[in-house]
Structure formats: structure tokens, C-alpha cells
């Protein structure tokens, strides 16, 4: 039976060429959509390592390029806001705040391994504000401010994996002058939908951004009071107070909206293919009414007619997606877009199942209609 179906479809390959092309491109579209959805869903399910709730970002323009002056000015701001009862903790960091569109990267080397990582300048209060957990070693303390032979750094889990694998990381020297003193949990500072990017922390106070952890049931009133307090110390410095959780939501939308648009467009294209497939099958049945009548007259059952047309649709689909599967398999082999092979493999399987389910749904009703054709009626019409 299967061999007969393959021969039948192969003989009609020119007739079904356009339909096969549509199914082929539908498979590629679904493969791309499912790859993106699986990638984003897997990233979203993982802990970001950052507790953005109740964290506010205070950005001050100190109107100077002097690091020493920025340190003094930032300390003045922190000193006036720390006594506020609703402020749990305050920290000073570099301009590359989580979920911001700013970045500062540096290369890190260990033996023959190299990784490009986000370089973040922080102080000893950063984990208390951001909710970071130190898994190995320790965080910075005041003693680390004393200049030494090596610069102490804390790395994220992704840096640890890329540079040290399963080996020990704490106490190792990277890039000749940096000593790892601790490893924190994952640190997804770009978006919940994006993978954890390599990053490392260096202790240094007084840069561009002040982060505070607040504890209040009336954020509007606290923000107004905090703004007045800062204005009294900021003098002529412009400043802005932003909520980190809202920055996170905005960045998440920016990342996911293009995927959502692609999903809608791809779904519309696949829907059009489904309509075309149903129309082609309907027309094929009308053209083969005599054949159906003869098959019924010699004893073919209604279920046999249904399976005949479903089988033809499945074989046609198999021919159509063979090239698509071959192309899709190249993605994990060549590691395109630097995604895990599991994502591509799962996307291929999901796309294949979806295409066959779609074809089955489109072919089911025309096949049932064909099975209801009476032999006498079909032969009389012809």
C-alpha cells in the first residue's frame, strides 16, 4: 500500500509541484518560529539571578569626566538617601545597569580559553540591592579596595563554565592580572527572554548610577520624598529616578514583540497554505469521482477511501519536507546563531508533527466527503 502511494505521488509530482513547494516553505517557517519560541521559553523559565522588584535606579549627571569627583559626588547622594527609613540598601555601579541599552565588554583569557564578557563596576553593597547569590568564594569587602598585585573580580556562572568548565575557579588568575575571588549565580542582565551572557564584576565606587532597594507600600509618595532629598544634595546636577522592574518589562517587550509579529505573519502564511491544500484535495476528489465509484463498487470500504486520500496527503507531505529537514539539520551541525543543538532538534520534530497534523486536518473533511460518494451515483455521473 505504502509503495503504491509513493509511486502514485511520484507520477503526479509535476501536478503537485506548487503544493509541495508551499508545504516545504511552511515547514521552514514553522521550524524558524518553533526555534525562536523554544529558545525564548527555555530562557524565560530559568532564573534571571536578579531581583528587580522594589529596586530603583537613580541616574545623576555630575557634569564632570573626573572619576575622583564622580566618586565624591555619588557618595554625597548615597549619604543623604541611606538614612531614609524606607531605603533598605544602596549601591553605586557603572553605567551598564541591568536592562539598560548600555554595555562595556572586555576579553578574559585562561590558558587557551577566551570569552568576551560584560565588565561591571560595583561596590560591596551590590548583592544586597540586586539579590545576587554567591555560589563559590565570596563577594568584595573593604579590604579588596587596597591595591595589590592582582585585581579581585567576581565572575558569573556562564564565565565559569566557558573558562574553567568543571574545574576550580576561585583563586585562579585570568588575563594575567585578575584574580577570581567568587562566582555568583546566573546574571541575565539583558532580558528574561535572552540567554545568560558572560559577565564579571570589579570593585569600584562612584561611577554613574545609584541603585536603591526600597521597602514601601506607597511608592509614589516615597519617590516624591526621595526626589526632594536628592534635589537638596544634587545642587545643579540633573537626575532621574526609574524603577528597575519597569525597565525589565520594557526590555522584555522589545525582545519579544518582533517574535510575536513573526509568529502572526508565519501563522497567516501557514493558514493560507492550509486553505490551498484543502482546495487542491477537494478538486482532486471531484476529478476522481469515477475512480472512487469503481473502488466502492468492487468492495472498498468508506474507511479505506478515507485512508487512501489521507495516505496520499501524508506521502505528499513527506516528499515536500525531506529537503526542508535536510536544510534544518544543518543548523545544529554548523551551530548557526550559536544556539544549542537540542533547540533545533526539538524545533524540527515539532515542525514535522505540526505539518502532518495540519495536512491531516485539511485532508480529513474532503476524504470523508469522498467516502460518502455512492458507487451508482459516481458511475452514473460519468
Beta strands, then each sheet from edge to edge (+ up, - down):
strand 1: 55-60
strand 2: 87-93
strand 3: 105-110
strand 4: 113-122
strand 5: 134-137
strand 6: 151-155
strand 7: 173-174
strand 8: 178-184
strand 9: 199-203
strand 10: 209-214
strand 11: 239-243
sheet 1: 2+ 10- 1+ 11-
sheet 2: 3+ 4- 9- 6+ 8+ 5-
sheet 3: 3+ 4- 9- 6+ 8+ 7-
end
